[in-house]
Structures are given as C-alpha cells and as structure tokens.
Amino acid sequence: MGKGRPRAGAEVRVQPLSLKPPPDRLYGRARGHKLRPRQQRLLDVTLPRLAVGSFRSSPSPLEGEGRGGGCRGTDGAARTPPPNLGPLRGPSPQGEGGISDLFPPTITQFWIEVGFGGGEHALAQIAAHPEAGLIACEVFENGICSLLSRLVPDGEEATGPLPPNLRLWPDDARVLLRGLPDASLDRLFLMFPDPWPKLRHAKRRFVHPAQLPLIARVLKPGAIWRVASDDPTYQAWVTEVMAAQTLFDAPPPATTRPEDWPPTRYEAKALREGRSPRYWTFTRR
C-alpha cells in the first residue's frame, strides 16, 4: 500500500517539460493596505498619464503573479479587477510604428520589466539609460503607487513632469508581450518573481517552457533577458527550464549582483535573511 509515493519529507520535483501550459490568468493580491487619498490620486490622475493603451476593448482581469512579476501574492486566490483601474486609454504599441509609438524619437532601445515591485529597479534603469524606453509592468496597486510617488510631488499628480522614457502597464505582462510585433525588444527584466514554491503552483511561474517561445518572439536576436531570484526552488527551476531549451544562450548565473544591475528591496531582504540570490543573463539566439 502506498507503493510509489514519496516518503515524508522527501523532495518532490516536477519536470518542467511535463507541465501543462500556464493558465491564462494570474494569482495573488491586487492591493495590500487600504489606499490613502494621495495613493488614490496617483492611480486616478498620474497613472493614466504614463499608461500604455490596452489591447482590449473591455477591462481585463488584473491578477498579480507575484513579487516582481505581479504582486507578492499571499492568498493564492484568483481575483477580479479593482474598480479604479478600467481599460487603459493611452497610446498602444499596436500602432503603425509598433512600440516606438510610445516614446519620443530619441529613444533607440525598448525594454520591458515584468513585475517592478516598488519601482526602484525601473527608476534606476531609466535614469541610467535615457536612450532606452522602458515599459514597467506591475499589477499590485501599492507597488504602482510607490513608483508614482517618487515621480511627482503631492499636489502635482496631474501636472508634475514625468520621465519621457517610462511607460506603465498595470496588467498581466503576458498580454502586453502577446500584442507586440516580432523582434520588438532589446531587453527584458524579471527581478525576484514570486517563486510559487508549492508543486501544484509550478504552472504559475513566469519562467515556463510554454512561455519561452512568446518571450523569444518579441526579443531581437542578441537581446538580453535578465532574471534574478533568491529562492532555491525557483533557482533550480530556472536552471532546469533553460537547460532544456534552444532559443537562448543560457550560461550559469552570477552569484553576486553584476555592477550594472540596480539593487531592489527584495534582494536586500534576501541578503538580510541569509538567502543567496542568483543573477542570470540569457541572450536571444
């Protein structure tokens, strides 16, 4: 009886290639604590000034994947969109010029960050690289407010100057990627995503065999995909998934943060708690 069942305490691993494709939904919280009046103004007034236009004519589910790649979800339940974020009305990368329509003509490179968390990495990148246009994706409202609060002073939500090389996508990043033309991006970032460590949640991870063709399609040949994680389960997963594919050059990760990688709050927390982050640089073949 019980033949073939792993003993208690044994590590149970899932083969990435045996998984079903990830569900066309994300999981986690849209909001942490109740929004303050300033935060609500940022969402209502400032966010539309930076938001990328939606690919859809009606509101879509805003369901966060996790910390960096959505929100750091804890309840694991699918959720419905909050009432203050409806369909996006800004310019869309589906125009004649593609993603270049979103930025001034001085922008020569196009980057996306999947799950910007509190925004420190995204803001550091646009400050260091004025030639690059970054679309920063995040579904967690408090994280969006954290980034926006660093851009405009209180009382200037509608008029404060905004960086010309930053746009925001407060929705599932996969929807944005699917709508982009082929070979649109020069760089993609996935910084410290929620590891979804439970076996039954492996299909929720952004790094997934079924998702690699989508990521490869939108990246230019020679484009860079950066991934960082402090979670041993996710680290082993990324190693296994990328070893089984042929779309990217996938050397071993760095064990210390490279000099041109801005720090994040999640990295700092991991180091304080004794975890060892890994930093991958994958190159599109």
KOLLUM-879609 format. One line per 4 residues: number of its first residue (from 1); their letters; for each residue x, y, z of N, C-alpha, C, O. Coordinates in steps of 0.1 Angstrom, whole numbers, plus 5000, padded with zeros to 4 digits. Atoms other than C-alpha are relative to their C-alpha. Layout:
# KOLLUM-879609
NUM	A	X Y Z X Y Z X Y Z X Y Z  ... .
This chain:
# KOLLUM-879609
1	MGKG	5009 4988 5000 5000 5000 5000 5009 5012 5000 5019 5013 5007  4992 4988 5001 5013 5034 4991 5012 4999 4992 5021 5007 4992  4989 5002 5008 5038 5020 4967 5002 5011 4990 4992 5015 4983  4997 4989 5009 5055 5047 4946 4998 5014 5005 5001 5023 4999 .
5	RPRA	5002 4987 4994 5045 5075 4969 5013 5004 5007 5018 4996 5015  4988 4996 4994 5075 5096 4981 4998 5000 5015 4988 5003 5021  5000 5001 4985 5084 5092 5018 4998 5014 5005 5001 5024 4998  5002 4987 4994 5075 5120 5042 5014 5008 5001 5024 5002 5004 .
9	GAEV	4988 4991 4999 5100 5149 5040 5009 4999 4987 5018 5007 4986  4992 5001 5012 5114 5138 5006 4997 5011 4991 4985 5016 4990  5003 4989 5010 5118 5165 4980 4993 4995 4988 4996 4984 4982  5008 5004 5011 5092 5163 4953 5002 5010 4989 5000 5022 4991 .
13	RVQP	4997 4991 5011 5102 5178 4920 4991 4996 4988 4987 4985 4986  5008 5002 5012 5082 5183 4888 5009 5003 4988 5017 5012 4988  4992 4998 5012 5097 5180 4854 4993 5011 4992 4981 5010 4989  5006 4988 5007 5091 5214 4836 4993 4996 4987 4982 5001 4984 .
17	LSLK	5005 5003 5013 5085 5198 4803 4987 4991 5000 4980 4990 4991  5012 5008 4998 5057 5176 4817 4988 5008 5004 4977 5003 5005  5011 4991 4995 5037 5206 4829 4991 5004 4989 4995 5005 4977  5009 4994 5009 5006 5218 4812 5004 5015 4998 5011 5021 5007 .
21	PPPD	4997 4985 5002 5009 5254 4797 4994 5008 5012 4984 5004 5018  5005 4992 4989 5004 5281 4823 4986 5005 4997 4983 5008 4986  5013 4995 5002 4968 5292 4828 5000 5014 4996 5009 5022 4999  5000 4986 5005 4958 5324 4811 4993 5009 5011 4983 5016 5008 .
25	RLYG	5004 4992 4989 4953 5341 4844 5012 5001 5010 5021 4993 5009  4989 4999 4990 4975 5353 4873 4993 5000 5014 4980 5000 5015  5005 5002 4986 4971 5350 4911 5006 5009 5009 5017 5014 5007  4994 4992 4989 4976 5370 4942 4991 5012 5003 4980 5013 4999 .
29	RARG	5007 4988 4996 4966 5403 4957 5001 5011 4990 5012 5013 4984  4999 4987 5008 4958 5435 4938 5004 5011 5009 5009 5021 5005  4998 4989 4991 4961 5456 4969 5004 4995 5014 4999 4984 5018  4997 5003 4987 4977 5455 5003 4991 5007 5010 4980 5004 5011 .
33	HKLR	5008 4992 4991 4966 5480 5029 4991 5010 4992 4993 5012 4980  5009 4991 5007 4938 5504 5021 5007 5012 4995 5016 5018 5002  4993 4989 5006 4949 5532 4998 4997 5013 5007 4985 5015 5010  5002 4987 4995 4954 5566 5012 4996 5010 4989 4997 5006 4977 .
37	PRQQ	5004 4990 5011 4940 5597 4994 5010 5003 4990 5007 5004 4978  4989 4997 5009 4974 5605 4979 5002 4988 4990 5004 4991 4978  4998 5011 5009 4977 5570 4965 4989 4999 4990 4991 4996 4979  5011 5000 5009 4942 5571 4951 5002 5010 4989 4998 5007 4977 .
41	RLLD	4998 4990 5010 4950 5603 4933 5011 4996 4990 5010 4999 4978  4989 5005 5009 4982 5588 4919 4994 4990 4989 4998 4990 4978  5006 5010 5009 4962 5559 4904 4990 5007 4990 4989 5003 4979  5011 4994 5008 4933 5581 4892 5006 5010 4990 5000 5012 4979 .
45	VTLP	4995 4989 5008 4954 5610 4878 5013 4998 4993 5015 5001 4981  4986 5001 5006 4991 5602 4873 5001 4987 4992 5007 4987 4981  4999 5013 5007 4988 5565 4862 4996 5002 4985 5003 4997 4976  5004 4999 5015 4968 5574 4830 5009 5008 4992 5009 5007 4980 .
49	RLAV	4990 4992 5008 4995 5599 4820 5012 4991 4995 5018 4995 4986  4989 5009 5003 5020 5570 4818 4995 4987 4994 5004 4979 4988  5004 5014 5004 4998 5540 4809 5000 4998 4985 4997 5006 4977  5001 5005 5014 5002 5521 4777 4986 4996 4997 4979 4991 5005 .
53	GSFR	5014 5003 5004 4969 5517 4758 4998 4985 5000 5007 4978 4996  5004 5014 4999 4951 5484 4762 4999 4994 4986 4995 5001 4977  5002 5007 5013 4950 5458 4735 4985 4995 5000 4981 4989 4990  5014 5006 4999 4914 5450 4747 4990 5012 5001 4994 5022 5006 .
57	SSPS	5010 4989 4999 4882 5470 4744 4992 5000 5013 4984 5009 5015  5007 5000 4987 4869 5460 4778 5011 4996 5011 5021 4991 5008  4990 5002 4989 4886 5457 4812 5004 4985 5001 4996 4976 4998  4994 5013 4999 4908 5427 4817 5003 4996 5015 5004 5006 5023 .
61	PLEG	4997 5004 4987 4915 5407 4849 5014 5005 5004 5023 5003 4997  4987 4996 4995 4943 5423 4869 5004 4991 5011 5001 4994 5023  4997 5011 4991 4956 5392 4886 5015 4999 5002 5021 4994 4992  4985 4999 4999 4991 5395 4900 5007 4987 5002 5002 4978 5009 .
65	EGRG	4993 5013 5000 5016 5368 4895 5008 4999 5013 5008 4988 5019  4993 5001 4988 5037 5377 4925 5010 5011 5001 5010 5020 4993  4989 4990 4997 5066 5397 4939 5008 5002 4987 5015 4992 4983  4993 4998 5012 5082 5412 4908 4996 4990 4989 5001 4979 4989 .
69	GGCR	5007 5009 5009 5061 5397 4880 4986 5000 5004 4978 4990 5002  5013 4999 4994 5030 5409 4897 5002 5004 5014 5013 5009 5018  4998 4997 4986 5024 5414 4934 5005 4988 5007 5005 4977 5002  4995 5011 4991 5038 5393 4962 4987 4994 5006 4984 4997 5017 .
73	GTDG	5013 5006 4996 5006 5373 4964 5001 4991 5012 5010 4983 5012  5000 5009 4988 4998 5355 4997 4988 4992 5001 4988 4981 5007  5012 5008 4999 4963 5343 4993 4998 4990 4990 4990 4980 4992  5000 5011 5011 4968 5323 4961 4987 5000 4993 4985 4990 4985 .
77	AART	5013 5001 5006 4932 5331 4950 5000 5009 4988 5006 5020 4988  5003 4991 5011 4922 5344 4916 4992 5011 5004 4984 5010 5014  5008 4989 4996 4907 5378 4918 4995 5008 4989 4999 5006 4977  5006 4991 5010 4887 5404 4900 5006 5013 5000 5012 5017 5010 .
81	PPPN	4993 4987 5000 4899 5438 4889 4995 5010 5010 4982 5010 5012  5005 4989 4991 4897 5467 4914 4992 5010 4991 4995 5012 4980  5009 4991 5008 4871 5493 4904 5007 5012 4994 5002 5017 4984  4994 4987 5004 4895 5522 4899 5009 4998 4987 5013 5008 4981 .
85	LGPL	4992 5002 5011 4915 5505 4871 4992 4993 4989 4990 4981 4989  5008 5005 5011 4894 5501 4839 5009 4998 4988 5021 4997 4989  4992 5001 5012 4905 5498 4803 5010 5011 4998 5007 5023 5002  4990 4990 5002 4937 5517 4795 4998 5008 4987 4994 5002 4977 .
89	RGPS	5004 4991 5011 4933 5547 4772 5012 5006 4993 5010 5014 4984  4988 4994 5006 4969 5557 4763 5003 4995 4987 4996 4986 4982  4995 5005 5013 4988 5551 4731 5003 4985 5001 5007 4981 5011  4998 5014 5001 4991 5515 4720 5011 4996 4992 5014 5002 4981 .
93	PQGE	4989 5005 5009 5021 5496 4707 4996 4993 4988 5004 4987 4980  5005 5007 5012 4999 5481 4681 4998 5010 4988 4993 5006 4978  5001 4990 5011 5001 5513 4660 5010 4997 4989 5017 4987 4989  4992 5003 5012 5019 5516 4627 5015 4999 5004 5022 4991 4998 .
97	GGIS	4985 5000 4996 5053 5523 4644 5003 4990 5011 5014 4989 5015  4997 5010 4989 5049 5495 4670 5003 5006 5013 4998 5017 5016  4996 4995 4986 5065 5500 4704 5006 5014 4999 5005 5021 5009  4994 4987 5001 5083 5531 4691 4990 5011 5001 4993 5023 5004 .
101	DLFP	5011 4990 4999 5049 5549 4690 4999 5005 5015 4993 5016 5017  5002 4997 4986 5050 5550 4728 5010 5010 5006 5008 5016 5016  4989 4992 4994 5082 5571 4732 5004 5010 4990 5001 5010 4978  4995 4989 5009 5099 5602 4718 5010 4994 4990 5015 4983 4992 .
105	PTIT	4991 5005 5010 5120 5597 4686 5015 4998 5004 5022 4991 4998  4987 5001 4996 5152 5600 4706 5003 4986 5007 5014 4983 5009  4998 5013 4994 5146 5566 4722 5004 4990 4989 4997 4988 4979  4994 5009 5010 5166 5539 4704 4999 4985 5004 5001 4976 4996 .
109	QFWI	5001 5014 4995 5161 5508 4726 4987 4999 5008 4982 5009 5013  5013 5002 4994 5130 5493 4740 5001 4988 5010 5004 4977 5006  4998 5009 4990 5129 5474 4773 4986 4998 5007 4978 5007 5007  5012 5003 4992 5102 5457 4795 5005 4994 5013 5014 4986 5013 .
113	EVGF	4998 5007 4987 5103 5449 4832 4987 4994 5004 4977 5000 5005  5011 5008 4996 5079 5422 4843 4999 5000 5015 5007 4993 5022  5002 4999 4985 5067 5430 4879 5011 5009 5006 5021 5004 5011  4989 4991 4995 5086 5461 4890 4999 5002 5015 5008 5009 5021 .
117	GGGE	5000 5000 4985 5076 5457 4927 4998 5014 5005 4988 5021 5002  5001 4986 4995 5083 5491 4944 5005 5010 4990 5004 5022 4993  4996 4991 5010 5098 5506 4913 5015 5004 5000 5019 5012 4992  4987 4995 4999 5134 5511 4924 5009 4996 4989 5017 5004 4984 .
121	HALA	4992 5004 5011 5149 5490 4897 4996 5007 4987 5005 5011 4980  5004 4994 5012 5128 5505 4870 5005 5015 4999 5010 5020 4989  4996 4986 4999 5136 5541 4881 5015 5001 4998 5020 5011 4991  4985 4999 5002 5173 5534 4883 5004 4997 4985 5013 5003 4980 .
125	QIAA	4997 5003 5014 5173 5519 4848 4997 5012 4991 5005 5015 4982  5004 4988 5009 5155 5549 4831 5010 5012 5003 5012 5019 4994  4991 4989 4997 5178 5573 4849 5014 4997 4994 5021 5007 4989  4987 5003 5005 5210 5555 4838 5000 4998 4985 5011 4999 4979 .
129	HPEA	5000 5003 5014 5198 5548 4803 4989 5009 4993 4978 5003 4990  5010 4992 5006 5179 5578 4788 4997 4997 4986 4987 5001 4980  5002 5005 5013 5183 5562 4754 4990 4989 4999 4986 4985 4988  5008 5012 5000 5161 5533 4764 4986 5003 5005 4985 5010 5015 .
133	GLIA	5014 4999 4995 5123 5533 4767 4996 4988 5007 4997 4977 5001  5004 5011 4991 5111 5511 4795 4985 5000 5002 4979 5010 5007  5014 5002 4995 5076 5497 4799 5001 4991 5012 5005 4980 5012  5000 5007 4987 5073 5487 4835 4987 4994 5004 4977 5002 5004 .
137	CEVF	5013 5007 4998 5046 5461 4843 4999 4997 5015 5008 4992 5021  5003 5004 4986 5030 5457 4877 4985 5001 5002 4978 5009 4997  5015 5000 4997 4995 5448 4890 4997 5003 5014 4985 5006 5017  5003 4998 4986 4999 5454 4927 4999 5015 5002 5009 5023 4999 .
141	ENGI	5002 4986 5000 4984 5488 4933 5009 5008 5009 5014 5019 5006  4991 4993 4991 5006 5497 4963 5014 5001 4994 5021 5011 4996  4987 4999 5007 5037 5490 4942 4999 5011 4989 5009 5018 4988  5001 4989 5010 5024 5512 4914 5000 5014 5007 5007 5023 5002 .
145	CSLL	4999 4987 4993 5018 5540 4939 5014 5003 5005 5017 5015 5005  4986 4998 4995 5053 5535 4953 5008 5007 4989 5015 5016 4992  4992 4994 5011 5068 5542 4919 4995 5014 4997 5003 5023 4996  5005 4987 5004 5045 5571 4910 5003 5011 5011 5005 5022 5007 .
149	SRLV	4998 4990 4990 5050 5588 4944 5014 5005 4999 5017 5016 5004  4986 4995 5001 5087 5591 4936 5002 5009 4988 5012 5015 4986  4999 4992 5012 5079 5608 4903 4994 5014 5001 4999 5023 4995  5007 4987 4999 5055 5636 4913 4998 5004 5014 4994 4995 5022 .
153	PDGE	5003 4996 4987 5052 5657 4944 4985 5000 5003 4977 5000 4994  5014 5000 4996 5020 5657 4964 4994 5013 4995 5000 5024 4997  5006 4988 5006 4996 5681 4947 5002 5002 4986 4996 5010 4979  4996 4998 5014 5012 5678 4913 4997 4987 4992 5004 4984 4982 .
157	EATG	5003 5013 5007 4997 5644 4903 4996 5002 4985 4999 4994 4977  5005 4997 5013 4981 5660 4872 5010 5008 4991 5009 5008 4979  4991 4991 5007 5009 5684 4862 5015 4998 5001 5023 5003 4993  4986 5002 4998 5042 5672 4875 5007 4994 4988 5001 4985 4982 .
161	PLPP	4993 5006 5012 5068 5664 4848 5003 4985 5002 5006 4981 5014  4998 5014 5000 5072 5627 4840 5012 4996 4991 5014 5003 4981  4989 5004 5009 5102 5609 4825 4995 4995 4987 4986 4988 4986  5004 5003 5014 5099 5606 4787 5002 4986 4996 4996 4981 4987 .
165	NLRL	4996 5014 5004 5114 5571 4786 4994 4990 5009 4999 4978 5010  5007 5010 4991 5090 5554 4811 4985 5000 4996 4979 5010 4995  5014 5002 5002 5056 5539 4804 4996 4989 5010 5005 4981 5014  5004 5010 4991 5035 5517 4827 4989 4991 4994 4980 4996 4987 .
169	WPDD	5010 5010 5004 5014 5486 4821 4995 4993 5013 5001 4984 5018  5005 5006 4987 4992 5478 4852 4991 4988 4998 4980 4988 5002  5008 5011 5003 4980 5445 4839 5010 4988 4998 5022 4989 5000  4992 5012 5003 4992 5409 4830 5011 5003 4989 5007 5007 4978 .
173	ARVL	4989 4997 5010 5026 5414 4813 4999 4991 4988 5003 4995 4977  5000 5009 5012 5019 5384 4790 4990 5006 4990 4993 5003 4978  5009 4994 5010 4990 5403 4774 5008 5011 4992 5006 5011 4980  4992 4990 5006 5014 5431 4766 5010 4993 4990 5011 4997 4978 .
177	LRGL	4991 5007 5008 5040 5407 4752 4993 4994 4988 4999 4994 4977  5007 5006 5012 5015 5389 4730 4996 5010 4990 4995 5007 4978  5004 4990 5010 5005 5422 4714 5011 5006 4993 5008 5014 4983  4988 4993 5006 5040 5433 4705 5003 4993 4986 5002 4981 4985 .
181	PDAS	4995 5006 5013 5053 5428 4669 5013 4992 5003 5019 4993 5014  4988 5008 4999 5081 5403 4664 5013 5009 5002 5013 5020 4996  4987 4994 4999 5117 5413 4675 4998 5015 5004 5004 5024 4997  5003 4986 4996 5104 5445 4693 5010 5004 5011 5013 5016 5012 .
185	LDRL	4993 4996 4987 5126 5444 4725 5015 4997 4999 5019 4988 4993  4986 5001 4998 5162 5449 4733 5004 4994 5013 5015 4988 5015  4997 5005 4987 5159 5438 4769 4988 4997 5007 4978 5004 5006  5011 5004 4992 5136 5421 4793 5005 4997 5014 5016 4991 5016 .
189	FLMF	4996 5002 4986 5138 5420 4831 4989 4993 5008 4977 4995 5006  5009 5007 4991 5123 5396 4856 5008 4999 5013 5016 4990 5015  4992 4999 4988 5136 5406 4890 4993 4994 5012 4983 5000 5017  5005 5006 4988 5129 5384 4920 4984 4997 5000 4977 5003 5008 .
193	PDPW	5014 5003 5001 5095 5370 4909 4995 4991 5012 5004 4984 5019  5005 5010 4990 5072 5351 4933 5004 4986 4996 5001 4982 4984  4995 5013 5005 5087 5316 4933 4989 4990 4999 4991 4979 4993  5010 5010 5000 5054 5298 4938 5006 4986 5004 5006 4978 4995 .
197	PKLR	4992 5011 4997 5073 5271 4957 4992 4986 5000 4998 4976 4999  5007 5013 4999 5045 5245 4960 4999 4994 4987 4998 5000 4977  5000 5007 5012 5045 5218 4935 4987 5003 4991 4989 5004 4979  5012 4998 5008 5009 5224 4924 4999 5014 4994 4990 5016 4986 .
201	HAKR	5000 4987 5006 5017 5260 4917 5011 5003 4990 5012 5014 4985  4989 4998 5009 5046 5254 4894 4996 5007 4987 5003 5014 4981  5005 4994 5012 5025 5263 4864 4998 5015 5000 4996 5021 4989  5002 4986 4999 5020 5298 4877 5013 5008 4997 5013 5020 4996 .
205	RFVH	4988 4993 5001 5057 5307 4873 5002 5006 4986 4998 5001 4976  4998 4993 5013 5066 5333 4847 5010 4992 4991 5008 4991 4979  4991 5009 5008 5096 5312 4836 4994 4987 4999 4993 4979 5008  5008 5012 5002 5078 5283 4820 5003 4996 4986 5004 5004 4977 .
209	PAQL	4996 5005 5013 5087 5261 4790 4990 5005 4989 4994 5008 4978  5010 4996 5010 5054 5270 4773 5000 5015 4997 4995 5019 4987  5000 4986 5002 5061 5307 4776 5013 5005 4993 5013 5016 4988  4988 4996 5006 5096 5307 4762 4999 5004 4985 5005 5014 4981 .
213	PLIA	5002 4996 5014 5085 5309 4725 4994 5014 4999 4999 5022 4990  5005 4986 5000 5065 5341 4733 5011 5010 5003 5012 5020 4997  4989 4991 4996 5095 5357 4751 5010 5001 4988 5014 5012 4985  4990 5000 5010 5118 5347 4723 4995 5008 4987 5002 5014 4981 .
217	RVLK	5006 4994 5012 5094 5360 4696 5002 5015 5001 5005 5022 4991  5000 4985 4999 5094 5396 4710 5014 5006 5002 5015 5018 5001  4986 4995 4998 5131 5398 4717 5008 5000 4987 5006 4990 4979  4992 5000 5012 5155 5408 4689 5011 4990 5002 5015 4986 5013 .
221	PGAI	4988 5008 4999 5184 5385 4681 5011 5007 5007 5014 5019 5004  4990 4994 4992 5211 5392 4706 4995 5008 5012 5002 5013 5020  5006 4993 4989 5186 5408 4730 5003 4992 5013 5005 4980 5013  4997 5006 4986 5191 5402 4768 4988 4998 5008 4979 5007 5008 .
225	WRVA	5011 5002 4990 5167 5387 4793 5007 4997 5013 5015 4987 5015  4994 5001 4986 5178 5392 4829 4990 4994 5010 4978 4999 5010  5009 5007 4989 5163 5370 4857 5008 5000 5013 5020 4996 5013  4994 5001 4987 5171 5372 4894 4991 4994 5009 4979 4996 5009 .
229	SDDP	5008 5007 4990 5159 5350 4922 5008 4997 5012 5020 4993 5011  4993 5004 4988 5168 5343 4958 4994 4987 5006 4999 4982 5016  5007 5012 4995 5145 5313 4962 5007 4987 4994 5007 4986 4982  4993 5012 5005 5163 5279 4959 4991 4991 4991 4996 4986 4981 .
233	TYQA	5009 5008 5009 5132 5262 4944 4999 5007 4986 5000 5000 4976  5001 4993 5013 5129 5289 4917 5013 4999 4993 5014 4998 4980  4986 5000 5006 5167 5289 4911 5001 4986 4993 5006 4986 4981  4999 5013 5006 5166 5251 4904 4991 4999 4988 4994 4993 4978 .
237	WVTE	5010 5000 5011 5135 5256 4882 5006 5007 4988 5005 5001 4977  4995 4992 5011 5151 5283 4861 5011 4992 4993 5012 4991 4981  4989 5007 5005 5182 5262 4857 4995 4988 4991 5001 4986 4980  5005 5012 5007 5162 5231 4846 4993 5005 4987 4995 4999 4976 .
241	VMAA	5007 4996 5012 5139 5250 4822 5009 5005 4989 5008 5002 4978  4991 4994 5010 5167 5269 4805 5010 4990 4994 5015 4992 4983  4991 5011 5006 5189 5238 4801 4993 4992 4990 5000 4985 4982  5008 5008 5009 5161 5222 4781 4995 5007 4988 4987 5002 4980 .
245	QTLF	5005 4992 5012 5156 5250 4755 5011 5003 4991 5023 5002 4994  4990 4997 5010 5174 5261 4724 4998 5015 4995 5005 5018 4985  5003 4987 5005 5161 5297 4720 5010 5010 5006 5011 5021 5000  4991 4990 4993 5186 5314 4744 5013 4994 5003 5014 4982 5006 .
249	DAPP	4988 5003 4994 5222 5312 4753 4998 5001 5015 4993 5012 5019  5003 5000 4986 5220 5303 4790 5012 4996 5008 5012 4985 5013  4989 5004 4991 5253 5304 4809 4996 5000 5014 4985 5004 5018  5003 5001 4986 5254 5297 4846 4998 5014 5006 5004 5024 5001 .
253	PATT	5003 4986 4995 5241 5326 4868 5012 5005 5008 5021 4997 5013  4990 4994 4991 5263 5350 4887 4995 4999 5014 4983 4998 5017  5004 5002 4985 5263 5346 4925 5001 5013 5007 4997 5014 5019  5000 4986 4994 5269 5383 4932 4994 5009 4989 4996 5007 4977 .
257	RPED	5007 4991 5009 5249 5411 4916 5010 5007 4991 5019 5014 4996  4991 4992 5009 5267 5425 4885 4999 5015 5002 4988 5020 5006  4999 4986 4997 5277 5461 4887 4989 5008 4993 4984 5018 4999  5010 4992 5007 5252 5473 4861 4985 4996 5003 4976 4999 4996 .
261	WPPT	5013 5004 4995 5222 5456 4879 4996 5009 5012 5002 5007 5023  5004 4993 4988 5204 5481 4902 4995 4991 5011 4988 4981 5008  5005 5008 4989 5196 5467 4936 4984 5002 5002 4979 5012 4997  5014 4999 4997 5160 5460 4947 4998 4997 5015 5006 4992 5022 .
265	RYEA	5004 5003 4986 5142 5458 4981 5000 4985 5003 5003 4981 5014  5001 5014 4998 5137 5421 4976 5014 4993 5001 5015 4984 5009  4986 5005 4998 5174 5414 4971 5005 5004 5014 5011 4995 5020  4995 4996 4987 5182 5434 5002 4994 4992 5011 5000 4988 5021 .
269	KALR	5007 5009 4990 5156 5414 5022 5006 4986 5000 5008 4980 5010  4994 5014 5001 5170 5381 5009 5014 5000 5006 5017 4990 5014  4987 5000 4994 5205 5391 5019 5000 5001 5015 5007 4995 5022  5002 4998 4985 5194 5402 5054 4996 4987 5006 5000 4983 5017 .
273	EGRS	5005 5013 4995 5177 5368 5058 5008 4988 4997 5004 4977 5000  4990 5011 5002 5207 5348 5047 4998 4992 4987 5004 4982 4985  5001 5007 5013 5195 5338 5012 5010 5005 4990 5015 5016 4991  4990 4996 5010 5218 5338 4982 4994 5001 4986 4990 4992 4980 .
277	PRYW	5006 4998 5013 5204 5354 4951 5009 4995 4988 5021 4993 4990  4993 5004 5012 5213 5342 4916 4996 5010 4989 4984 5014 4989  5003 4990 5011 5215 5365 4885 5003 4994 4987 5015 4992 4984  4998 5006 5013 5210 5351 4851 5000 5011 4989 4992 5021 4990 .
281	TFTR	5001 4992 5013 5217 5368 4817 4999 4990 4989 5008 4984 4985  5003 5008 5012 5201 5350 4788 5000 5008 4988 4995 5020 4988  4999 4993 5012 5208 5360 4753 4992 4993 4989 4994 4981 4987  5008 5006 5011 5183 5355 4724 5009 4996 4988 5017 5004 4984 .
285	R	4992 5005 5011 5199 5334 4697 4995 5005 4987 5000 5002 4976 .
